[in-house]
Amino acid sequence: MTRAAWLLAALLPLAGGAAASARLELQPQPAGAQVQLCFTGEDAPLSYELVIELHGPGGVARTRQAGAARGDGCPVTTRLGTAPGSLIEATLSWQRQGQAQPTIERRLQL
């Protein structure tokens, strides 16, 4: 094997894993909001923790969802019933192959 072919073979697994990404969306809905978490670009296992806080007239509600995902897909799609004027804060912590990835935070004021 030539030096160039060896180097290419060594770098291909790294290049394939570098494209993984997470997308966290908060979308207003008629009677509240929808939270959606999607992963793309990787077939290796990913782990995640999604914390959602709802600040409304009745106080603060907090939920936590954690799990594992593999490949492209949306492991979390949640609809929230909220009152007008409520604030939704979502925070995603995730790991790719055991390595922490940048935290993603989203806010939506209704």
N, CA, C and O of each residue as an XYZ file, in Angstrom:
440
protein
N       0.853     -1.168      0.000
C       0.000      0.000      0.000
C       0.904      1.238      0.000
O       1.850      1.343      0.781
N       0.584      2.156     -0.890
C       1.383      3.377     -0.948
C       1.084      4.259      0.256
O       0.078      4.077      0.942
N       1.970      5.213      0.500
C       1.790      6.102      1.647
C       0.491      6.912      1.510
O      -0.225      7.100      2.493
N       0.188      7.386      0.305
C      -1.036      8.168      0.078
C      -2.280      7.317      0.306
O      -3.246      7.791      0.904
N      -2.274      6.075     -0.157
C      -3.426      5.188      0.031
C      -3.607      4.862      1.512
O      -4.738      4.802      1.995
N      -2.516      4.652      2.232
C      -2.587      4.372      3.662
C      -3.178      5.564      4.416
O      -4.034      5.395      5.285
N      -2.709      6.784      4.071
C      -3.204      7.983      4.723
C      -4.690      8.179      4.443
O      -5.448      8.531      5.347
N      -5.108      7.955      3.210
C      -6.515      8.083      2.855
C      -7.355      7.060      3.627
O      -8.424      7.405      4.129
N      -6.901      5.837      3.727
C      -7.632      4.808      4.465
C      -7.732      5.152      5.950
O      -8.740      4.848      6.588
N      -6.712      5.773      6.497
C      -6.721      6.143      7.910
C      -7.653      7.319      8.180
O      -8.256      7.388      9.251
N      -7.781      8.236      7.238
C      -8.579      9.438      7.456
C     -10.057      9.272      7.107
O     -10.877     10.043      7.606
N     -10.426      8.318      6.287
C     -11.828      8.156      5.876
C     -12.781      7.976      7.051
O     -13.828      8.623      7.061
N     -12.484      7.134      8.043
C     -13.428      7.021      9.165
C     -13.598      8.331      9.915
O     -14.696      8.628     10.388
N     -12.542      9.119     10.034
C     -12.648     10.394     10.727
C     -13.504     11.374      9.946
O     -14.302     12.101     10.538
N     -13.355     11.407      8.641
C     -14.134     12.337      7.818
C     -15.605     11.988      7.858
O     -16.452     12.881      7.891
N     -15.924     10.699      7.855
C     -17.333     10.295      7.883
C     -18.012     10.686      9.175
O     -19.187     11.053      9.159
N     -17.298     10.619     10.315
C     -17.888     10.946     11.590
C     -17.991     12.434     11.854
O     -18.735     12.845     12.745
N     -17.276     13.247     11.114
C     -17.240     14.679     11.399
C     -18.504     15.400     10.960
O     -18.725     16.542     11.362
N     -19.338     14.768     10.149
C     -20.491     15.461      9.587
C     -21.747     15.364     10.457
O     -22.781     15.923     10.091
N     -21.685     14.683     11.577
C     -22.874     14.527     12.416
C     -23.338     15.883     12.923
O     -22.527     16.740     13.274
N     -24.660     16.065     12.956
C     -25.194     17.320     13.485
C     -26.522     17.055     14.177
O     -27.201     16.059     13.929
N     -26.859     17.988     15.053
C     -28.133     17.933     15.764
C     -28.912     19.190     15.411
O     -28.334     20.261     15.224
N     -30.232     19.047     15.323
C     -31.105     20.192     15.049
C     -32.211     20.195     16.093
O     -32.922     19.203     16.255
N     -32.355     21.303     16.796
C     -33.380     21.468     17.805
C     -34.268     22.628     17.377
O     -33.787     23.746     17.195
N     -35.558     22.366     17.216
C     -36.483     23.392     16.748
C     -37.637     23.569     17.722
O     -38.159     22.597     18.267
N     -38.029     24.817     17.936
C     -39.240     25.172     18.675
C     -40.136     25.921     17.695
O     -39.751     26.972     17.182
N     -41.312     25.396     17.437
C     -42.237     26.009     16.489
C     -43.557     26.315     17.172
O     -44.119     25.448     17.840
N     -44.070     27.549     17.015
C     -45.388     27.851     17.580
C     -46.470     27.029     16.880
O     -46.390     26.779     15.678
N     -47.468     26.616     17.633
C     -48.616     25.868     17.138
C     -49.880     26.583     17.602
O     -49.797     27.449     18.473
N     -51.051     26.252     17.047
C     -52.280     26.964     17.429
C     -52.549     27.036     18.933
O     -52.986     28.082     19.414
N     -52.309     25.984     19.681
C     -52.600     26.010     21.119
C     -51.342     25.761     21.938
O     -51.420     25.208     23.035
N     -50.190     26.159     21.424
C     -48.957     25.932     22.162
C     -47.752     25.941     21.259
O     -47.536     26.887     20.501
N     -46.951     24.866     21.343
C     -45.712     24.794     20.565
C     -45.332     23.334     20.320
O     -45.835     22.419     20.973
N     -44.435     23.151     19.366
C     -43.882     21.829     19.087
C     -42.372     21.897     19.226
O     -41.735     22.828     18.733
N     -41.800     20.899     19.904
C     -40.359     20.759     20.059
C     -39.947     19.544     19.241
O     -40.537     18.470     19.364
N     -38.917     19.724     18.396
C     -38.441     18.596     17.600
C     -36.920     18.543     17.643
O     -36.243     19.551     17.442
N     -36.395     17.347     17.909
C     -34.964     17.085     17.947
C     -34.639     16.075     16.858
O     -35.221     14.992     16.809
N     -33.698     16.440     15.978
C     -33.299     15.553     14.884
C     -31.778     15.463     14.813
O     -31.068     16.419     15.125
N     -31.294     14.298     14.397
C     -29.871     14.089     14.157
C     -29.689     13.693     12.704
O     -30.531     12.997     12.135
N     -28.586     14.136     12.098
C     -28.279     13.779     10.718
C     -26.792     13.522     10.555
O     -25.967     14.047     11.303
N     -26.469     12.711      9.571
C     -25.095     12.582      9.122
C     -24.203     11.586      9.822
O     -22.991     11.623      9.615
N     -24.732     10.704     10.635
C     -23.854      9.752     11.306
C     -24.592      8.461     11.594
O     -25.774      8.458     11.937
N     -23.857      7.352     11.445
C     -24.437      6.052     11.753
C     -23.948      5.526     13.099
O     -24.400      4.475     13.552
N     -23.029      6.246     13.742
C     -22.534      5.838     15.057
C     -23.552      6.229     16.125
O     -24.325      7.165     15.918
N     -23.569      5.539     17.251
C     -24.516      5.869     18.314
C     -24.295      7.270     18.875
O     -23.162      7.719     19.051
N     -25.394      7.938     19.146
C     -25.401      9.257     19.769
C     -26.228      9.160     21.041
O     -27.211      8.420     21.084
N     -25.850      9.889     22.066
C     -26.684      9.965     23.262
C     -27.060     11.422     23.474
O     -26.320     12.332     23.101
N     -28.229     11.629     24.083
C     -28.702     12.997     24.253
C     -29.495     13.149     25.543
O     -29.997     12.180     26.113
N     -29.590     14.400     25.981
C     -30.460     14.791     27.079
C     -31.094     16.115     26.673
O     -30.394     17.083     26.375
N     -32.411     16.148     26.664
C     -33.163     17.341     26.286
C     -33.971     17.796     27.489
O     -34.799     17.048     28.007
N     -33.728     19.035     27.937
C     -34.454     19.614     29.061
C     -35.326     20.742     28.511
O     -34.840     21.632     27.813
N     -36.611     20.691     28.831
C     -37.561     21.706     28.373
C     -38.188     22.359     29.598
O     -38.714     21.677     30.478
N     -38.125     23.677     29.646
C     -38.767     24.439     30.718
C     -39.860     25.304     30.115
O     -39.653     25.990     29.114
N     -41.022     25.259     30.740
C     -42.166     26.053     30.320
C     -42.494     27.030     31.433
O     -42.881     26.627     32.529
N     -42.338     28.311     31.151
C     -42.637     29.374     32.106
C     -43.978     29.979     31.697
O     -44.075     30.660     30.676
N     -45.005     29.725     32.497
C     -46.343     30.211     32.171
C     -47.034     30.814     33.371
O     -46.424     30.974     34.428
N     -48.319     31.154     33.216
C     -49.054     31.784     34.308
C     -49.168     30.897     35.550
O     -49.330     31.410     36.657
N     -49.088     29.596     35.385
C     -49.205     28.678     36.515
C     -47.884     28.350     37.178
O     -47.850     27.553     38.116
N     -46.787     28.948     36.711
C     -45.475     28.659     37.286
C     -44.544     28.079     36.244
O     -44.682     28.348     35.051
N     -43.595     27.281     36.703
C     -42.587     26.696     35.827
C     -42.739     25.172     35.829
O     -42.800     24.545     36.887
N     -42.799     24.596     34.643
C     -42.818     23.143     34.489
C     -41.539     22.738     33.771
O     -41.100     23.413     32.840
N     -40.943     21.629     34.208
C     -39.686     21.172     33.623
C     -39.797     19.700     33.277
O     -40.269     18.894     34.078
N     -39.354     19.357     32.068
C     -39.304     17.958     31.663
C     -37.906     17.634     31.167
O     -37.170     18.511     30.716
N     -37.558     16.370     31.258
C     -36.256     15.894     30.800
C     -36.470     14.611     30.017
O     -37.152     13.693     30.472
N     -35.879     14.563     28.838
C     -35.916     13.353     28.030
C     -34.481     13.008     27.670
O     -33.716     13.871     27.239
N     -34.123     11.757     27.848
C     -32.774     11.313     27.515
C     -32.868      9.991     26.768
O     -33.811      9.221     26.951
N     -31.881      9.746     25.930
C     -31.898      8.503     25.193
C     -30.715      8.380     24.265
O     -29.750      9.139     24.345
N     -30.813      7.405     23.383
C     -29.775      7.145     22.395
C     -30.425      7.120     21.019
O     -31.591      6.754     20.874
N     -29.665      7.510     20.029
C     -30.147      7.510     18.654
C     -29.031      6.984     17.761
O     -27.859      7.005     18.135
N     -29.402      6.520     16.601
C     -28.419      6.027     15.631
C     -28.901      6.397     14.248
O     -30.053      6.147     13.892
N     -28.017      6.992     13.471
C     -28.367      7.354     12.102
C     -29.245      8.587     12.039
O     -29.449      9.277     13.038
N     -29.762      8.855     10.846
C     -30.631     10.003     10.646
C     -31.997      9.732     11.264
O     -32.518      8.620     11.179
N     -32.565     10.749     11.880
C     -33.904     10.595     12.432
C     -34.200     11.648     13.475
O     -33.333     12.422     13.880
N     -35.448     11.653     13.894
C     -35.930     12.614     14.885
C     -36.482     11.840     16.083
O     -37.659     11.480     16.091
N     -35.653     11.582     17.089
C     -36.114     10.785     18.226
C     -37.105     11.503     19.130
O     -37.786     10.856     19.925
N     -37.203     12.823     19.027
C     -38.133     13.565     19.891
C     -38.964     14.520     19.047
O     -38.426     15.370     18.338
N     -40.272     14.370     19.132
C     -41.225     15.336     18.603
C     -42.317     15.448     19.657
O     -43.072     14.502     19.882
N     -42.398     16.615     20.306
C     -43.306     16.805     21.426
C     -44.145     18.053     21.212
O     -43.628     19.100     20.822
N     -45.437     17.937     21.468
C     -46.320     19.100     21.431
C     -46.596     19.547     22.857
O     -46.861     18.731     23.739
N     -46.528     20.857     23.067
C     -46.769     21.430     24.387
C     -47.994     22.326     24.333
O     -48.097     23.194     23.466
N     -48.914     22.118     25.248
C     -50.046     23.020     25.391
C     -49.642     24.160     26.318
O     -49.254     23.919     27.461
N     -49.730     25.388     25.841
C     -49.287     26.530     26.635
C     -50.270     27.683     26.517
O     -51.051     27.767     25.570
N     -50.210     28.560     27.495
C     -51.029     29.769     27.479
C     -50.295     30.868     26.711
O     -49.066     30.874     26.652
N     -51.053     31.799     26.122
C     -50.398     32.932     25.455
C     -49.483     33.667     26.439
O     -49.815     33.819     27.615
N     -48.339     34.115     25.948
C     -47.374     34.814     26.787
C     -46.375     33.902     27.472
O     -45.461     34.385     28.142
N     -46.528     32.585     27.320
C     -45.604     31.639     27.951
C     -44.239     31.673     27.258
O     -44.127     32.026     26.084
N     -43.214     31.298     28.012
C     -41.856     31.195     27.492
C     -41.431     29.739     27.564
O     -41.589     29.086     28.595
N     -40.886     29.234     26.456
C     -40.377     27.860     26.409
C     -38.870     27.937     26.186
O     -38.401     28.624     25.278
N     -38.116     27.226     27.024
C     -36.669     27.136     26.888
C     -36.295     25.662     26.743
O     -36.685     24.833     27.565
N     -35.542     25.343     25.703
C     -35.100     23.969     25.476
C     -33.576     23.947     25.415
O     -32.959     24.784     24.756
N     -32.972     22.978     26.111
C     -31.518     22.831     26.140
C     -31.162     21.391     25.796
O     -31.637     20.452     26.435
N     -30.325     21.231     24.786
C     -29.878     19.908     24.346
C     -28.402     19.729     24.672
O     -27.558     20.524     24.259
N     -28.105     18.663     25.423
C     -26.728     18.220     25.645
C     -26.614     16.882     24.928
O     -27.476     16.018     25.092
N     -25.555     16.697     24.131
C     -25.438     15.435     23.403
C     -23.985     15.026     23.236
O     -23.065     15.840     23.308
N     -23.818     13.721     23.009
C     -22.491     13.151     22.834
C     -22.467     12.303     21.580
O     -23.421     11.589     21.270
N     -21.359     12.395     20.866
C     -21.130     11.576     19.682
C     -19.917     10.713     19.966
O     -18.824     11.232     20.190
N     -20.097      9.415     19.958
C     -19.030      8.453     20.246
C     -18.330      8.789     21.558
O     -17.104      8.726     21.653
N     -19.129      9.149     22.577
C     -18.595      9.431     23.900
C     -17.982     10.808     24.069
O     -17.521     11.144     25.161
N     -17.964     11.609     23.018
C     -17.378     12.949     23.079
C     -18.483     13.992     23.135
O     -19.372     14.009     22.284
N     -18.426     14.872     24.149
C     -19.432     15.921     24.295
C     -19.404     16.851     23.086
O     -18.338     17.220     22.594
N     -20.583     17.217     22.622
C     -20.754     18.138     21.500
C     -21.280     19.471     22.042
O     -21.762     19.526     23.174
N     -21.194     20.532     21.259
C     -21.682     21.831     21.750
C     -23.162     21.781     22.141
O     -23.989     21.218     21.422
N     -23.476     22.373     23.281
C     -24.851     22.447     23.765
C     -25.655     23.356     22.839
O     -25.148     24.368     22.355
N     -26.912     22.984     22.598
C     -27.811     23.780     21.762
C     -28.946     24.278     22.644
O     -29.566     23.494     23.363
N     -29.220     25.571     22.592
C     -30.298     26.157     23.376
C     -31.245     26.917     22.454
O     -30.822     27.599     21.520
N     -32.537     26.782     22.740
C     -33.562     27.498     21.974
C     -34.561     28.097     22.946
O     -34.824     27.525     24.004
N     -35.126     29.264     22.585
C     -36.158     29.937     23.379
C     -37.287     30.348     22.430
O     -37.051     30.732     21.284
N     -38.492     30.257     22.926
C     -39.664     30.693     22.160
C     -40.627     31.391     23.096
O     -41.104     30.794     24.061
N     -40.914     32.643     22.821
C     -41.900     33.413     23.592
C     -43.205     33.385     22.805
O     -43.242     33.780     21.640
N     -44.271     32.918     23.442
C     -45.566     32.836     22.764
C     -46.423     34.037     23.088
O     -47.551     34.139     22.604
